[in-house]
Amino acid sequence: MRIHVATDHAGLELSATVRAHVAAQGHEVVDHGPVEYDALDDYPSFCINAARAVARDQAAGVEALGVVFGGSGNGEQIAANKVQGIRAALVWSEATASLAREHNDANVIAVGARQHAVDEVLRLIDVFVATPFPGEERHARRIAQLAEYESTGAIAGHEIH
């Protein structure tokens, strides 16, 4: 599987560990930056680039997921979710990591680098990557509604105010 990784200055040191860990498990890793520490860097472009790459890969039939992280993971999740076709989930436990895949077919994980120990971050990523989307009808239906709203601004049969 191809794993796209992005961060900001808050997660730069962790990024090298994450990339090495994911690669050691046999995944192809694509780093979307940053490449050097800058306390004033801006995470949106890094995370959006990673999310766009996930969306492109998935549209091309390439098995791919994304990992974005910063101090809290909140802004990184928001940035990734601006990309059409991306369902980025902020995770903070193994349960939220697996549920992101099982219930939401999330294709990007956001993690707060300053909120967890390194081994915990690696475990969250491992759970996320290893958990398949089982395709249960109610979850697939909800995901389809999100995609419909994303592309049309409406959800058939539902009133949107």
Buried (B, 14 or more C-beta within 10 A) or exposed (E): BBBBBBBBBBBBEBBEBBBEBBEEBEBEBBBBBBEEEEEEBEBBBBBBBBBBBBBBBBEEEEEBBBBBBBBBBEBBBBBBBEBEBBBBBBBBEBEBBBBBBBBBBBBBBBBBBEBBEEEBBBBBBBBBBEBEBEEEEEBEEBBEBEBBBBEEEEBEEEEEE
